[in-house]
């Protein structure tokens, strides 16, 4: 949204508002709090909300997913609660605890949700693990690391045959294996269906009543700038108070329960905590989308969105980019998509203005008004939501103001302000990693995020904050000039849209700035008019692609105002980022440090006096 626009331009929706209180300390730190009281009233545990809605609206659809025939398989709140208690009874018969938790290797599914809720119902932590660690990785190093760290008592998969190699490579003698489809596994395996056979007893209710807000609900694994994932402890308090915080902004959810069509993976905090939590906390319905914004899968998403009218829709910017194109071409999709829609919400990266404008145009075409696009800031360690934007002034890069109960501390680091957060929704630490936990918090107990924020307008703090990159990604040129990667990287991505997937900025201790570009294969293939299935090397070497990026490089260089923001050389990478080399996380974000280390020869070529032909020069 552009700042001059008026809220009356948007479809009416009940959104909470708040200001902030700002304290400037003598040491340079800035303390920021919302001007509303912290939230004191929130559930003891997430499954209390499941029971509440199973009593109040027992027939309401909680979760649905298409079966093999393409029909929606739906479970109501009452049905889910009934299955959860049966599974919970069976779980109590096993030697499971926070020392021997449940691990779920598969992606989003009804069975995944039932197992997760059953575990939480009786206080057994579980850990949803990225399927990429089992299905994409070839050395299984990250999966082995996670299993060694957790020492699970039970591992669950959906299709046994898909996960057979990963299970064999990481087999644990003291662990039970459960599968929805048991075929194709050479080890002893328990059928998931058998866990739904027992009737629950008083033992289940006793275990449920023993849960407190400090009980560990789950472990979520996040990859930092180093190699192996860290196990973030998620307590019941984190999940429940964060949902109350979210509802303080999305107030319309108290009037109409959310209806979600959602693909975002549950092993990430956005999909698994934020979105699943919104549904259960507010008595809504979750339609599991087996599609995603990728070739061969987006059609499933389109089919689902043609059938189900959502009132709140979450996605990453790439997903919105593809969706905007399809909405403009398909009137049936456009009408269904905007029919009940109150809020759009993006996270994970900056949104290109042309995508934003396209969505606004189609909303106006359908409704006569725009639909508000919101965003915010959050992390796995913050459950996740800590800041939200409002309708007024929301644009790419803006993260808003803190939610009720969240205290921000902005600490000067070099030339930036590092965001640190204290709230009841912040993790107590990393599982079995005391040194890592200790380093993650400062002397006042604030979680040190490593992200930098800046005032949108230092003379008017009420306008909130914008993202200002990662502290550790920034570097100095050999002249001593700082390069702000957080500002430069999205500038390159947005300028080169839609032909760029991601960018790594180079130049540490060098004389000028360069860029390693991971191209968007499909967009560049179509630009070059190449057939499907050609190699990435053929795409990046095609004259039309190189000419286009040469133009981009010249334009970016012309826009630069100095050595810190003028890109002088660029390389189109002909090899995708590698998960086993720690260059990419399971959610697709780039580890800049690992890419620069692994591709040091390309960087050296870029800065040589006579670079190879693959290097584009201004």
N, C-alpha and C positions, 0 to 999 in steps of 0.2 A: 504493500500500500504506500502511495506517496503521501507525504506529510500534509499536503494542502487538501486532501480529500476529507469529506465529512462523513461522520458515522451514519447519517441518514441515507448515504449511498448504499448501505448494506442491509441485507435481510435482517429483520429484527430477531435478536437472540439475547437471552438473559446472561450477561457476563459480569462477574464481580469486578470491582475497581478498588484501587488502594493507592495511596501515596507512600513515600518513604521518609525516614528520618536519617539524617547523615551526620556523623561525628568525625571531625578531622583531628587526629591525634598528633601530638608533638613529634612522634617518631616517624611521621609520614604516612602511617597506616590510616585507612578510612573505614569506619564501621557503618554499615548500612542495614537498617531494619525496616520492615513494613510498618505503616502507622496504624496497624490493627493488632488486636491481641492474638497471641498464639492459640492454636486450636487445642483444646483440652479434651473434647468429647470425640472419641474415636473407638472403634471396636477393639476388643481384646485380641482377636485373631481373625484372619480373613474368612475362615469357614463359619464364623458367627453370622456373617452376612449371607452366606449360602443357606444357612438354616432359616434366617429371617425371611428371605424371599421364597424359600420352599414352603413356608407357612402362609405367607401373604399372597403370593401369586404362584401356586404350585404348578400350574399348567403352562406358564410362560416358558418359551424356548430359551434355554441357557446356551446350548452349544449345538451346532449343526455342521455337518461335513458331507460332501458328496460321496456316495458309495460307488462301487465298480460300474454300476449301470448309469451313473450320472444323476441319480436322484438324491435329494437331501435327506440324510439320516439325522433326525432331530431328537434331542433329549431335553426334557423339561427340568425345571429346578427340582421338582419332587423326584424325578427319575435319577437325576445326578446324585442327589443326596442319598437315595436308597442304595445305589451302587457304591458310593463312597464309603458308607458304613460297612458294607459287606467286605470290600477290599481292605478297609482298615482292620477289621477283625482278623483277617488272614495275615496282615502285616505284623500284628501284635504277637502272632505265634512264632515269628522268626526273631532271630537275635539281631534286631536292627536298632540303631540309636544314632546320636550325632557322631559317635566314634565309628559306626558302621552304617552310613546313610545309604539312600537309594540313588542310583545314577541312571538317568534316562538319556540314551544315546540318539534317539530318533527325533525327528522334527515334530511339528504341530499335528496333533490328532486328538480325537475324542478320548482314546485310551490313555494318551499322555496326560490329558487334563484330569481324568479320573484317578490315575495313580498319584499325581501331584496333590490333588485335594485330599485323597485318602491319607497320604503321608502327613500332610499338615494337620489333618483332623485329629490325629493321635500323637502329634509332636515329634514325628520322625523327619529329620531334614532330608531334602532331596536336592539333586543337582542336575539340571538340564544341560547337556553338553552339546556343543556345536556338531552337527552331523558331518561337517567338513573334516573334523579330526579323525573320523572313521572312514569316510567315503572319498575324500579328496587327497588327504595325506597319504604318502606311501611308506613313510618310516614310522608312523604312529607315535612319534616322540612326544607330542603334546598330550595325546590320549594317555600314554603310559605315565607321564608326569602327573596328570590329574588323578588317575586311579591310585597311584602311589601316595599322593597327598591325602586323598579322601579315605582310603581303605574301605571301600563300599562292602555292604553285606548283600546287596541285590543290584543287578544291572538289568535294565529293561530295553528292549528294542521292538520295533514294529515288525518289519520283514526280516526274518532270520537270515535268509540267503544274502541280503544286501550287506549285513553287518558281520557275516561269518569270518571274513579275513581279519577284520579288526579285533573280533573277539578272540580268535586263535592267537593273534600276535600279542594280545595283552591278557591272556587267560590267567585268572586268579583261582587258586584251589579253594579258598575260603569264601567264595562268593557264589550266590545263586543267580542263574540267568533266566530271565522271563522274556517271552516273545509273544506278540499278538499272532503272528504266523510263524510257527515253529519249524517249518521246512527249511532245509538247507544248512542247518547248524549241526556240526559233528559232536558238540559237547552236550551234556545233559541239560535240558531246558524245560522250564515250567510254562505251560500254556497260560496266557493272561486270563483267559476265560475262566479258568479254575479258581482264580482269586475272587470271583464274584459269586461263588456258590454258597459260602457260609452265611448264616444269619448273625447279625451283630448282637453282642451281649452287653451286659453292664460294664464289662471290661473296657469296651470302646468309649462309653460315656465317661468312665472314670479317667481314662487317659486324656480325653478331650478337656475335661475340667481341670486337669493339672497344667494345662498350657497357660503361660503368662505372656505378657508383651515382650519379655526378653527371650522367649523360646526361639531357637533358630528355625526359620521356615525353610530356607533354601541356601544353597551356595551358587553364586553366579560367577563364571570365570571370565576375566577380562585380560586382554593382552596389553601390556604397556610398551615402553620403548625398548625393553629388553626382550629376551627370547620366550620364556615360558609363561603361560597364563597364571594369574593370581586368583585365589578363591575368595571372593568377597562374601563375607557373612551377611545374610539378610535376615533380620529378626522380624517377628510378627509386628512389633511396634513400627518398624520402618515401613512395612507394606501398608499398614492400616492408617497411620497418621498421614502418610503421603497421599492416600486416596482422599482423605478428608481435606487436605490442602488443595488437591486438584479440583474437588467439587466446589471449593470456595471461589474458584475462577469459572469453571464450567457449571454455573448455577442452573442452567436450563436442564441439566441431567436430573435434577430433583423433580422436574415437571414431566419429563418424558424420558424413560429409560433409554440408554444408548443402544443403537443397532449398528453393529460393526461387521464389515466385510474386510477381513484382515489377514495378510500374509506374513507380517513381521515376526521373525522367529522368537520363540519363547526362551531360548538360551541367552537372549539379550534382554536387558532391562526395559527397553522401549516396548517390545512386544509382550514379554512375559510378565513384567510387573505393571507397567503403565496401562497397557491396553486390556489384558486379561483382568487386571484389578478393577479398571473402570467398569467393566461389564458386571462383575460379581458384586462390587460395592453398591452399584446403582440399580441392580435388578434388570440388567439388559440382556441382549442376545448377541452371541458371537458366531458369525458364519465363517468358518475356517476356509481361507482362500489358498488352494494348492498352487495357484499361479504366483508370479512375481514379475517385476519389471526386467525381463530378460527374454531374448528370442526363444520361441517355442513354449514359453510359459505365460506370456502376457495374455494370450487368448483365453486362458482359464479365468484370469481376473476379469476380463471384459465380459465373459459369459455370466459370471457371478454378479457383477455390478448391473447387468441388464435385468436381472431377476430380483435383486434385493435392494431396496432403497434405504440407504444409510442416513442417519442424522448427524453423524460425525465421522470424518474419514481421515485416517492417518497414513502417511507414506513418507518415503525419502524423496528428495528432489528429482532424482532420475525417474522414479515412478510417476511423479506428477507430470514430468516432461512428456513421457510416452502417453499417459492418460489424456493430457490436453490435446495431443494430436488426434487421438482416436475419438474423443468427444466431438471435435470439430467435424469429423467425417461421418458420424453415426447419430442420427436424430433419436433413435430409440434409446441408445446409451445415455445421451445427453439428458433426455427427459427423465429417465429413471434416476440418474445420478443426482440431479439437482432437486428432485421432487421434494424430499424431506430434509435436505442437507442444511445444517445450521452452522457447522464449523469445519474448516479444513485445517490440518495441522501437519507441519513438516519438521523434521529434525535430521541430524546427521551430516548436513553440509549446507552450503549457501544455495538459495533458490535463484535461478537466472530470471532476470526481469521479464524476458520475453515469454517465459512459461507462466509467470504470475499474470501478465497481461492477457495471455490466451485464456486462462481460466476465468478471469474477470469478464472477458468478452462473452464467453459461452454462458456464464451465469446470468449476465444481463439479458442475453438473447432468450433465456429460458424463463427467468423470474422477473426481469425488469430491474433487478438489483444484484449487487455483488454478494458473494458469500465470504465471510471473514476468514482470512488465512492467518493463523496464529503459529507461534513457535515458542522457544524458550531455551533454557539451559538445564542440563541434568547429567548425571553420571551413574554408573553402576553402583558407586559408593554412596549415592544420595537417593536411591530407591525408586525412581530417578529424579523426580521433578524438584527443582529448587527455585527457578525463576520462570515466569511466564510473561509473554507480551500481552498487550490488549489490542483491541481493534484499531484504535487510533495510533498511528505512528509505527505499526508493524511493517517491517521490510526486511529484506535479506541481510543477515548479520546482526540484527537486533535481537537481544535475548530477554529484554524486559526488566522486571523488578522482582525482588524476592517474595516468595509465598509466605503466608502467615506462619510464624514459628521459625523461619529461616533467618539467621544472622550472617551477613557477608562481612568478610574482612578483606580489603584490597591492600596488598602489601607491595611497596615499590621493589622491583627486581630489575636491575639494569635500567632500561628506559620504559618499563611497562609496569602494570599493576596486576599482580597475581591474585586470582580469586581463591579465597579460603572460606569454608562453609562450616557453620555449626548449626545443628538442628536435631530434633528427635528422630528424623528420617535418615540420619547419617550412620553408616555402618560402624560397628565397634572395631572392625579391623579385618584382617586377612587370615583365613583358617590355617593354623599351624605354621604361620610365618610371622613370628614376633618381631623380628628385625624390620621386616617390610612394613608392618603395622606402625612401629615406633617412628619410622621415618616419614610416614604419611600424615602425621599430625604435628602441629606446632606446640609451643609451650603453653598456649591457652586452650588447647584441645580442638582447634579448628582443623578440619581436613584440608590439606594442601592439594589443590586440584591440578596445578601445573598449567592451567588455562589463564589467559590474560583477558581482562575486560577493560573497557574505557567508557567514560561518560559520553553519551550521545552529544550532550551539551553541558560542559562543566559549569556554565553560568545558570543552568536550569536542571538540577539533578533529578527533578520529578519526571523528566522524559525517559529516565532509565539508562540502560547500558547496552553496549554493542560488544560482540566478540572481537578479541584483538590477538588471536593466535595462541600458540603454545609457547611457553617460556623457553623450553629447552630446544626448540626448533630454530630459534633465531641465532644468527651468527654475525661475525664481523668480517669484512673484507680486509685485505692486507693494508688498506689505508686507515683502518680503525673505524670505518663507518659501519654502523649496525644495519643489518638486513632483516626486515620484519617478514618472516615467512608467512605468518598468519594473515598478513594483508596482501602479500604479493601472490601467493598460491591461488586463492579464490579469484583474484583479478585475472590471472591467466586462464583458469578454467572457464570463467564466465565469458571472457573475450573469445575463446576458441570453441564455445558451445555450438553444436552438439558433438563435436569431433574429439573431445578429450574426456577420458575417464578419470584420470588423476595426473598430478604433476609433482615432481620432486625438484625443489629449488637447490641449486648448487652455488658454490662460491666461497666456502669457508677458507679464510686465509688466502684467497685468490684476489685478482685485480678487478674482477667484474662478476656479474650474476649470470648464471645459465639455468637451463631447465631440461630435465629428463621427462619426457612425456609418455604416459601410457594412453594410447589412443583408444577411442571407442570403436571397436572393430566393426560393428554393423554400420554405423554412420559413415565411417571412412570407406568401407567396402562399397556402399551405395554411391558415395561421392565419386569413387573411381569407376563405377559401373562394372564391377567385377562380379563373377558368379558366386553363389553361396559355396562355402567349403574351401575357398582359397586360404592359403596360409597367412598368418599375421605378417610375415616378412614380405610377401607379395603386396599386401595392402600398404604397409609403411614405405615401401620402395616405389610405389606407383607415382609417376610424374605428377598426376593431378593432385594427389594427397600432399606430396612434397611442395608443390607450388602453392597450395592453399596455406600450408603452415609457414612457408616463407613469407607470405603476405601477412599472416598473423604476427610473425616475429618482427617484421618491419614496422607494423602498426604499434605493437607494444613498445618497441624501442623508441618510437617517436613520441609516445605518450609519457615516457619516463622523464622525471624531472631531475634525476641525479643518478649516481652510480648505484645507490641502494635499491632503486626500483626500475632500472633499465636493463632488460634482459638482452644480452648480446649474442648468445649462442644457444642452440636448441638441438636436441637429439630425439627422434622418434624411436622408442624402444620396440624391438621386434620380438620380445619375449615378455609374456605376462608376468606380473608379480607372483612370486612363489611362496605358498603357505609354509612349506617345509623349511624354507630358507628364512622364515620369519619376516619376509618382506610385506606380507599382507595379513591382516587379522581375518578371522572367520566371517566377520561382518563386512569385509571388503575395504576397510580403511588401510591406508598405506603407512608403513613404518619407515619414515624418511631415513632414519639412521641406518637401518639394515640395507635399504636399497643403495645408499651411497657406499656402504662398505662392500657389498657384494658386487657392485658394478663400478668399482674404482677404476678399472681399465678404460671404461667408457668416459668417465669424468676426466681422466688424464688425457685422453684423446681430445676431448672438448677444449681443454685449455692448452694444448700443444701449439707451437708456432705454426705447424703445418698439419692441421687436423685432417682426418680422413673425409671422404665425400659424404659420409652419413651425417656429419655435423653441418647444420644450417647456420649461416652467419648473416648478421645484418650487413 
